[in-house]
Amino acid sequence: MICKNCGSECPDGNIFCEKCGAELESSVLPENIDSKGRIVNESAKNKQSKPKAALKHEKIHLTEGQKAARKKALKTGGIVAAVIVVIALFMLILNLVNSSKGYAYATKISLGRNVEYAESETGLKFSKKSENGMINSMAGFDYIYISDEKVRVSGSEQPKWAILLNVDKDEMITDVQFYDFTQLKLNWKGNKTDSKLTEESLTYGMSIKSVNKTLGLKPYYLKRSVSNDSVYCYRYYFTDPDAGYDRAFNYYVDFSETELTVRNISYSEIEYAKTILDVTTNMPVPETKSEKEVYDKPGSKADDEGEGDEDTDASSDEASDESSDNTEE
């Protein structure tokens, strides 16, 4: 290769003249020199010359053994995930079945009949006292049955549900009470709602099914009486934006036993410091009220206005006033 500047002969492949330093003209660069005159090693040159698709294919290329191992790992992982999902669904269904089973028993027991008849209806064996001291102190009863299945409520182990019976002097059933402790499994305060429930949250004459759907809650407690009344209690809480903390309430819905439609609504605030499981806090005695009396009073509160009598059981705690600013969680 001849330098056009000084006429010196230079070895092929040189970029610059060895005599004068002028740039040599060459239409074709050596294979190990890039366009900027830099020496490129063989491996880098091969990598640059390969198209992106080829490089991508090279990265994910697996041997038959690797493919088999990967397939096996994916299959094993899929099986494990499927087993976990099945177990979770099974536990969920089991919890629902267990709690609904207790509810079915409680609503099936005939009022005005003796305990032996109730046992024949349900297959349950009632006793006059349970081994659970907390439940024994919750409410007055003559006979009780608690489920064998357990659930943890605020760190303490409780039965998933319990049925309490009251009888008259002739040993005939006058009241049936049912507690579903699974409703307090995640939180002693019950289930969370967006805001406080009032009388206006429901309408007169609604069915139990419509009430449950409207509230988005399941009853924590119910009481059926020979007076053809049923009281359902819904335990819930919400974060009060004004107070800056959670407030928990027992929300009582009085149903007609014959038609199972809403007749009255009341509620009372509860405090953790006073009670966790007690449902009888300030629970009003069911009484018939006209639609006008219950719903035509804007902002009225049955428990604040004294429309219902307070439970005088020694085990019951007086509920906090709803407008109290010093409610403790």
N, C-alpha and C positions, 0 to 999 in steps of 0.2 A: 504494500500500500504506500503510495507516494504522497508526501505532504505538499499541498498546493502552495503553501506559504514559503517554505524554504527549499523544497525539492528533495528533502531527505527521504530515504526509504524506511518505512516503519513496518514492524511485524503486523500481520493481519490480526485484527481483533482489538488493536489499540484505539483508544478514543482520542487521545491527544498525541501530538508529535513529541518524540523524545528529545529532539534538538531544539525546536523553538517553542514548544508548548501549545502550538495552534491546534484547534479542534480539527480532527480528521473527518472527512466526509465519508459516511458509510451508510448505505441504504439498508443494510441488514446488520443487526447487533448480534454479537455472540450469544449463545444460548445461556451462558452463566452471567450475562450483564443485562440489567433492566434498562428502561428508557431513560433513567437518570444517571446511568453510569455506575450503579451499585452492583457489586457481586452478589449473586443470589445462589444459596446452596441448593442442592438437588431436591431435598425434601420439601423446602418452601416453594420451589418452582413447581413441583408436582401438585402441591396443595392448591397453588394459585391457578393452575391450569385446569383443575377439576371443576365442573359446574356445581352450583349449590345443591341441585337435586341429587347429584352423585354423593356429595359429602353427607347430606342428610340420610341418604340410604345407608351409607357406610356406618354412621353412628348408631342406627337402630338395628343393624344386622345382628341376628342372633343365630347361634348354632342350634341344631335340632335338640340337643340336650338342654340348652338354655331355654328354648321355647317350651319344652316339656315341663321344666321346673317352674317356669313362669305360669304356665297354664294350671299346674297343680296348686301353686300358691294362691292364684286368683280363685280357684274352685274352693279351696279350704276357707279363704276369707269370706267368700259368698255364703258358704254353709254356716260359718260362725255368726255372720250378720243376720242370716235368716233365723237361726236359733234364738238369738237375742230378741229379735222382733216378736217371734212366736211366744217366748216366755213373758215379754212385757204385755202383750195382748191377753195372754192367759191370766196373768195377775190382775189386769184391769177388769176383765170379765168376771173373774172370781170375786173381786171386791164388790162389783155391782150386783152379782147374784146373791152374795151373802147379805148385803144390806137390804136389797129388795125382798129377799126371803123373809127377813124379820118384819119388814113393812107389811108383807102379805099376811103373815101370821097375825099381826096386830089388828089389821082391818078385817080379818076373817072371824075373830073371836066374837061370839054372840053375847051381847049384853043381856042381863036379866036371867042368865043361866048360871049354873054352878061351875066351879073350877074343873071338876072332873069332866064335864062336857067340853070345856075349852081344851083340855088336854087331849080328848078324843078327836077334836077338830084339827088340832095342829100337830099332834104327836110330841109335844113338848111336855116336860115334867117340871111343874112349878113348885117352888119351895117358899117357906115363910121368911127366909132370910138368905142373903147371898154372902159369899166370902169377900166381896168387894166392899170395904168399909165406906169408900167415897160414895158409891151408888146408894148404899143403905141410908146415907145422910142427906141425899139429894131431895127426896120427896117421900111423903108418907105412902105406904102400900101395905097390903096384906099378903100378897103372893108375888113372886118375882121369878123371872127366867132370864139368864144372861147367856149370850152366845159363847161357844168355846173359842172361836176365832178372836184374835187380839189385834189391837191397833194402838200405836203410840200417839198420845195427845199431850203436847207440851212436856215431853220427856217422861211421862208416866204411862204405863201399860194399862189399857182399858179394853173391855170387850167391844167388838164391832157394833153390837146393838144389844138392847135390853128391853124386856117387856115387863111392866108392873101392873098388877091388878088390885083393885079395891073391891071389897064385898060388903054387903049389908049384914044385919044380924041373922039372916037366914042363909048366909053364905052364897048369896047370888051376886054376880058381878055387876057393879055399878059404874066402874070406870076402867078403861084400858089406856095405859100410857106406853108410848114407844119412844126410845132414844136411839138415834143413828149416829154413833160416835165417829163413823168414817167421814162425816161432814166436817169434823174438826181435825182431821188427820194432818193436813198441811199447816193449819193455823188454828189456835184455840178461839180466835175471833170469828172463825167461819170462813166464808168465801168473800172475796173482795168485789165491791161494786163501785161504779163511777161516782155515785153521790148518795145522799141519805134517802131512804124510802119513807114516804109519808102516806096519809090516807088517800091522796090523789094518785098514788102509784098504781092502784087497782080500781076497778069499778064494781059497783054493787051487782050481785048476781053472777059474777064470773065463776066458772068451774075450777076445780083443783088443777086440772090439766092446763087450763089457760093461765092460772095464777103462776104455776111453776115456770111456764114458758115466758111469761111477761117479766117475772123477777129474775129469771136466769139462775134460780136457786132450787135446791131440794130441801124439804123440811128436815130440820135437825130433831124435832120433837113433835109428837102429836098426842092428843088426848081425846078419847071418845067417851061420851057419857050417856046414861040412860035418859037424860033430858033431851036427847036427839040433837045434841050439839057436838061439834068437833072443833078443837082448837089446834091449829098448826103453827109451829114456831120455826121461823127461819133465822139462823144466826149469820150475821154478815158484818163487814166493816168497810169503811172507806177513809181515805185520807182527806181530812178537813183542811182546805186551803187557808181558811181564816185562823184556825187554831194551830195549824202547823204540825199536827200529829194524827194518828189513826184513832177513829172512834168506832166502837163496836156496839151493835144493837141486837136485841131480840125483837123480831118483827112478828106479831101475832095476827093470824087471820082466823076469824071465827066462821066456820062453815055450818050450814044446816046439814044434819046427819042424813035426812031423807033425800034431799036434792043435791047435797054437796056443792052448794053455791055460797058465795061470799055474803055474810050478814054483817060483819063488823071488823074493824081493823084498829089495832093499837100497837104501841111499841115502847120499849124502855131501853135506856142506855146501860151498858154493863161495864164493869171495871175489872181488869185482871187482878188487881190487888184484893178484890173481894171474892170473886168467883171465876172459875174456868168452865166447869161443866154444868153448873146449876142453870136450869131453864125456868125455874119458878120465880125468878126475880121480878117482883112487881107484876106478876101475871094477873090480868084482870079475870074476874069470874064472868064467863060468857053470859050475855043477856041479849034479848031481842031488841033491836033498835030499828027504827024506820030508816028508809033511805035518806030522808031529809035530815034526820038527826045526825047521821054519820057523815054525810058528804056535803051538806049545804053550809058547813062552817069553814070558811077559808082559813087555813093554817091551824085548825083545831087539832088538839092532841088528846086522845082519850085518857092517857095516864096523867097528863098535866092538869086536866080539868076535873079529875076525880070521877070519870064516868064508870070506871071499873074498880071493884074492891081489891085491895092489895092482899096477896097471899100472906097469911100470918104464921106460916110454918117456921119453927125456930131455925131450920136449916137455910132459910131463904135470906138473902141480903137485899137491903133496900137499894134500888137502882138510883144512879146519879141523875140529877136533873139535866135535861137535854141542853140547856143553855149554860151549864156550868163551864167555867173557864179553866178549872183546875183538875179536870179529869185525868187520872193517871192511867197509863197503859198497863 
